[in-house]
Amino acid sequence: MLAGTMLTSITDGILCCLTGKAASLVMPVESSEPADTFEFVEVKPGRVLRVRHIIPERQSSVVTEEDQVKEPEQEKGSGSNNSSSVHCKRKITVYRNGQLVIENLGDVLHSQILQCQDGDLEPCSTVEVELADYKEVPTSPEPKPAPPLPTVGDQKPAAPPRRRHRKPKRTLMIDSEREISSCKGTHSDVALFFVHGVGGSLDIWGSQLDFFSRLGYEVIALDLAGHGASTAPHITAAYTFYALAEDMRAIFKKYARKRNILVGHSYGVSFCTFLAHEYPDQVHKVVMINGGGPTALEPSLCSIFQLPSCVLHCLSPCLAWSFLKAGFARQGAKEKQLLKQGNAFNVNPFVLRAMMSGQYWPEGDEVYHAELTVPILLVHGMYDKFVPMDEDQRMAEILLFAFLKVIEEGSHMVMMECPDTVNTLLHEFFLWEPDMSKKDTAKTDPDKTVTVNGVVVQTPKPNKPMDK
C-alpha cells in the first residue's frame, strides 16, 4: 500500500517539476457536519477562510452590535458573572549581557484543576534567565578580580576591585488590574476560539467543538490559509506569520464577544499569544496545547521542508508516516483513522514548505510573553516528540499566571488522542476563578532558592490555594 502511494507521489512530483505547477490543489473537503455551521469568510480579496461557527440555540437569532453591548449589562445585573479582581504587577528588566530578570510584585494565583498531574514547577516571584536568542557580545565585560598581593609582615592585602553594577538595557513595568471570572456555557458574552497548527485543520478540534457546543458555548474554529477548505494562494508571502496573524485578527474581530477564550495547538499557540497581546481586555483566558517555549520564531535553514515542493510531494507518504509516529503516542488503526478524520497533514507541499519557512516572528520573545497578564493553561502530552517538556516548563516560568498540566497518555495530538481528558481539563479551566477573599501578594523568602531547569528562582511564601 505504501509502495503504491509512493509511486503515485513520485509520478506527480515529476510532473510538478516539469510543469512548475502544484501537483494537487487544496479543495474543500467533504464533511458530515451540518452545512449551516460552516461559513466562508473573505479576510482579503481572494483570500477566503473556512470557519465553523456554532451558536447555541439561545443565540440562534441574528446578533447585532447593539445586542453585544446590552448582553454584558444583562449578565452583570443577573449576578451570573461574578469576577475577581487580580493585581497584575511585575517588573521586567533586560540587561546588556542578555540576562532577563522578572520580578512578580502582585498577586499569586494557584490552580486546583485536578484532572492531570502538574508540571514540575513552583510559583515564583523572581525569575532570572538568559535570553534564548541573545547573540550580542558585551562590549565592556566585568573585570576579573586581581590576585591578592603578597603580604609583608603585618601589612594587609589590597582589597579586590568592586564589581561594576549591572546596567539595564531596558526596564518594563506592568501594573494593572485584571478581572478574572468563571466562563460558563450559559453566559452569552463568552466565545471560544480554536486555532490549529501547521498541517492541521479545524477538523482536529471535532471532539472539543461538539463537547463545548453541547454545553452551550459559542465556538469558532477556522482553517488557516492553505489548510482544510480555505483557499491556498500559490505565493510564499501568503503564509508568513504576519500574514496569518492578520487573518486571525480579522476572524477575531468578526466573532469576538466580551470575554473570549483562545485555544491553540502547536503553531496555533503563537497566534493566540499574538491576539492576547494585541487585545488584552477582550482575551479572558488562553489555552496552549503543546505550544513550545517562549522564544522568537525563526525558520530552520537546514530543515527538510526547505527542499523543493516537488521533492516534498514525492516524500509526502514518508512525511505523513513520520508525523503519525511523532504526533501520536500509539500508531494503531485508531490513530490512523483519527488522522484521516481530522484532515491532518493533508496539505499541498508548496503550502507546507511556505508555512515552515514563514515562521519568522522576532517580536515573540521572552519579554513579549512576560508582558501577558491573561491566565494561561499549558497542556502537554507526555510523549510529544515535537515539543519537549522543558519548553513548556520554561513557558510556565516566564508567564505571569500559568498552570502547566501534563497528560501522561498523550502526545503532540493529545486533544485527538485523549479527548475526554482534554475536554474536562479545559472545562474546569473555563469555570475556574480565583478566590481573592484572602488576597495576598508574593512575598519572597531570600533564604529559599532553588534551580529549575537552569533558571534561578526565588520561591514566595505559600498563600492559601484558590478554589475553582
LUMZATI-838887 format. One line per 5 residues: number of its first residue (from 1); their letters; for each residue x, y, z of C-alpha. Coordinates in steps of 0.2 Angstrom, whole numbers. Layout:
residues N
NUM	A	X:Y:Z | ...
END
This chain:
residues 468
1	MLAGT	0:0:0 | 14:12:5 | 24:7:-11 | 9:11:-22 | 6:28:-14
6	MLTSI	25:32:-15 | 25:28:-34 | 10:39:-37 | 18:53:-27 | 34:51:-37
11	TDGIL	25:52:-53 | 15:68:-48 | 31:75:-41 | 40:73:-58 | 25:81:-67
16	CCLTG	26:95:-54 | 45:98:-58 | 42:98:-76 | 27:109:-77 | 31:121:-62
21	KAASL	14:119:-56 | 7:111:-40 | 3:93:-41 | -13:95:-32 | -24:109:-26
26	VMPVE	-32:111:-9 | -50:109:-12 | -65:109:0 | -66:93:10 | -82:83:12
31	SSEPA	-89:84:30 | -103:75:39 | -107:90:49 | -122:101:46 | -118:114:32
36	DTFEF	-126:128:42 | -112:128:55 | -99:132:41 | -95:149:34 | -83:156:22
41	VEVKP	-75:172:27 | -66:183:14 | -52:191:25 | -44:199:10 | -49:200:-9
46	GRVLR	-47:182:-15 | -42:175:2 | -56:165:9 | -55:155:26 | -67:141:31
51	VRHII	-74:145:48 | -85:133:59 | -96:144:69 | -108:135:81 | -121:147:90
56	PERQS	-131:139:104 | -150:139:102 | -151:153:115 | -142:164:102 | -149:156:86
61	SVVTE	-156:173:81 | -145:186:72 | -135:196:85 | -132:214:82 | -119:226:88
66	EDQVK	-132:234:100 | -136:217:107 | -117:214:111 | -117:230:121 | -133:225:130
71	EPEQE	-128:207:134 | -114:211:146 | -125:223:156 | -139:209:157 | -126:197:164
76	KGSGS	-119:210:176 | -137:213:183 | -141:195:184 | -126:191:195 | -121:176:185
81	NNSSS	-104:184:180 | -96:187:197 | -77:191:193 | -62:193:204 | -50:207:203
86	VHCKR	-32:202:202 | -17:214:204 | -5:211:190 | 11:219:194 | 28:214:188
91	KITVY	45:222:184 | 54:215:168 | 72:220:166 | 83:216:152 | 102:218:155
96	RNGQL	115:222:142 | 123:205:144 | 107:196:138 | 100:192:156 | 82:194:159
101	VIENL	75:197:177 | 57:196:180 | 50:201:197 | 32:197:202 | 26:210:214
106	GDVLH	7:207:213 | -5:193:217 | 0:175:216 | -13:163:209 | -15:144:212
111	SQILQ	-25:132:202 | -35:117:209 | -38:109:192 | -36:91:197 | -38:81:181
116	CQDGD	-19:79:177 | -3:80:186 | 5:97:187 | 22:101:178 | 37:101:189
121	LEPCS	36:120:194 | 33:131:209 | 25:148:209 | 40:161:209 | 41:179:212
126	TVEVE	58:182:204 | 64:173:188 | 82:176:181 | 86:169:164 | 97:171:149
131	LADYK	88:177:133 | 87:162:121 | 91:172:106 | 104:184:113 | 119:185:102
136	EVPTS	127:201:106 | 144:201:114 | 145:213:129 | 156:227:125 | 163:230:142
141	PEPKP	164:214:152 | 166:215:170 | 185:214:175 | 191:199:184 | 197:202:202
146	APPLP	216:205:203 | 225:191:213 | 229:196:231 | 246:204:234 | 259:195:244
151	TVGDQ	259:201:262 | 274:208:271 | 274:207:289 | 258:214:296 | 253:223:280
156	KPAAP	235:218:274 | 232:213:256 | 224:226:245 | 206:225:243 | 199:217:227
161	PRRRH	191:230:215 | 172:232:217 | 161:224:205 | 153:236:192 | 134:237:195
166	RKPKR	124:230:180 | 116:242:169 | 99:238:162 | 96:239:144 | 78:242:146
171	TLMID	65:240:160 | 46:237:158 | 34:239:172 | 17:231:172 | 4:237:184
176	SEREI	-14:234:181 | -30:226:187 | -37:211:178 | -55:204:180 | -55:185:180
181	SSCKG	-71:176:181 | -79:159:178 | -85:157:160 | -100:146:159 | -109:140:143
186	THSDV	-124:149:149 | -115:166:148 | -120:174:132 | -104:185:132 | -92:171:131
191	ALFFV	-84:164:114 | -72:150:112 | -59:151:98 | -49:136:92 | -33:138:81
196	HGVGG	-24:123:73 | -6:122:69 | 4:118:53 | -4:104:43 | -20:103:53
201	SLDIW	-37:109:50 | -52:114:61 | -57:96:60 | -44:91:73 | -55:100:86
206	GSQLD	-70:89:82 | -72:82:99 | -69:99:108 | -82:108:96 | -95:95:99
211	FFSRL	-92:94:118 | -92:113:121 | -106:117:109 | -117:105:119 | -113:114:135
216	GYEVI	-120:130:127 | -104:138:122 | -102:148:106 | -87:141:97 | -77:147:82
221	ALDLA	-64:137:73 | -55:140:57 | -44:133:43 | -28:143:41 | -24:148:23
226	GHGAS	-19:133:13 | -27:121:25 | -43:112:25 | -56:120:14 | -48:138:15
231	TAPHI	-41:145:-1 | -22:141:-5 | -14:156:-13 | 2:150:-23 | 13:163:-16
236	TAAYT	25:161:-2 | 21:178:6 | 4:172:9 | 10:160:23 | 21:171:33
241	FYALA	17:173:52 | 12:191:49 | 0:187:35 | -8:173:45 | -9:183:61
246	EDMRA	-18:197:51 | -31:183:46 | -33:178:64 | -36:197:68 | -49:198:55
251	IFKKY	-58:182:62 | -56:188:80 | -64:205:77 | -78:197:67 | -83:185:80
256	ARKRN	-77:191:97 | -88:194:112 | -84:202:128 | -75:188:136 | -65:177:124
261	ILVGH	-55:161:127 | -42:156:114 | -37:138:112 | -21:135:102 | -12:120:96
266	SYGVS	7:119:91 | 10:134:79 | -8:140:83 | -2:145:100 | 8:159:93
271	FCTFL	-7:166:85 | -16:165:102 | -2:174:110 | -2:187:97 | -21:191:100
276	AHEYP	-19:190:119 | -5:203:117 | -15:214:105 | -32:213:114 | -29:211:132
281	DQVHK	-46:217:138 | -55:205:126 | -45:189:128 | -51:182:145 | -41:166:146
286	VVMIN	-29:156:135 | -25:138:132 | -9:132:125 | -8:114:119 | 10:108:115
291	GGGPT	15:126:110 | 33:126:115 | 44:138:124 | 43:157:124 | 56:161:111
296	ALEPS	56:171:95 | 51:161:79 | 65:158:66 | 64:146:52 | 77:132:51
301	LCSIF	88:133:36 | 93:115:37 | 76:108:38 | 69:95:26 | 55:107:22
306	QLPSC	67:118:13 | 68:106:-1 | 58:110:-17 | 40:107:-17 | 40:93:-30
311	VLHCL	53:84:-19 | 42:86:-4 | 27:79:-14 | 37:63:-18 | 41:62:1
316	SPCLA	23:65:7 | 19:47:11 | 35:46:22 | 32:63:30 | 14:58:34
321	WSFLK	20:42:42 | 34:51:52 | 20:63:58 | 9:48:63 | 24:41:73
326	AGFAR	29:58:81 | 12:65:84 | 3:50:92 | 9:40:107 | 2:25:98
331	QGAKE	2:21:79 | -13:9:78 | -28:9:66 | -37:21:78 | -24:34:77
336	KQLLK	-23:32:58 | -42:35:57 | -41:50:68 | -28:57:57 | -39:54:42
341	QGNAF	-54:61:50 | -45:76:57 | -39:80:39 | -22:82:47 | -6:84:37
346	NVNPF	-15:84:21 | -9:100:14 | -1:105:-3 | 18:103:-2 | 20:121:-8
351	VLRAM	9:127:7 | 19:115:19 | 36:122:13 | 29:140:14 | 22:138:31
356	MSGQY	38:131:38 | 49:144:30 | 37:158:35 | 38:155:54 | 48:171:57
361	WPEGD	42:182:72 | 57:190:81 | 45:200:92 | 38:185:101 | 52:183:113
366	EVYHA	53:180:132 | 49:198:135 | 34:198:124 | 27:183:133 | 31:190:150
371	ELTVP	20:205:147 | 5:194:146 | -7:196:161 | -20:184:155 | -22:167:164
376	ILLVH	-15:153:154 | -17:134:154 | -2:124:147 | -7:107:142 | 7:95:137
381	GMYDK	7:77:130 | 20:67:139 | 25:58:123 | 26:73:112 | 42:71:101
386	FVPMD	39:88:93 | 39:99:109 | 50:94:124 | 43:95:141 | 56:108:146
391	EDQRM	50:120:133 | 33:121:141 | 41:122:158 | 51:137:153 | 35:145:146
396	AEILL	26:142:163 | 41:150:171 | 40:166:160 | 22:169:160 | 13:178:175
401	FAFLK	-2:167:178 | 1:150:170 | -4:132:175 | 5:118:167 | -4:101:166
406	VIEEG	4:85:159 | -7:71:151 | 3:55:153 | -6:45:139 | -5:59:126
411	SHMVM	7:65:113 | 8:80:101 | -10:77:95 | -17:75:113 | -34:83:110
416	MECPD	-37:69:97 | -29:55:107 | -37:59:124 | -52:70:120 | -62:66:136
421	TVNTL	-47:71:147 | -43:87:137 | -61:92:137 | -64:90:155 | -47:99:159
426	LHEFF	-52:114:148 | -69:115:155 | -63:116:173 | -51:130:167 | -65:139:159
431	LWEPD	-75:138:175 | -60:142:186 | -60:159:195 | -48:165:209 | -54:166:226
436	MSKKD	-47:183:232 | -56:184:248 | -39:182:257 | -29:191:244 | -10:192:247
441	TAKTD	4:197:236 | 20:187:233 | 32:188:247 | 50:182:243 | 59:171:255
446	PDKTV	78:176:252 | 84:160:261 | 74:148:250 | 81:147:232 | 80:133:220
451	TVNGV	86:129:202 | 73:123:190 | 79:119:173 | 94:130:174 | 83:145:179
456	VVQTP	87:154:196 | 71:155:205 | 66:163:222 | 50:155:228 | 37:165:238
461	KPNKP	30:161:254 | 14:150:250 | -3:158:250 | -19:150:253 | -24:140:237
466	MDK	-38:147:227 | -54:137:224 | -61:133:207
END
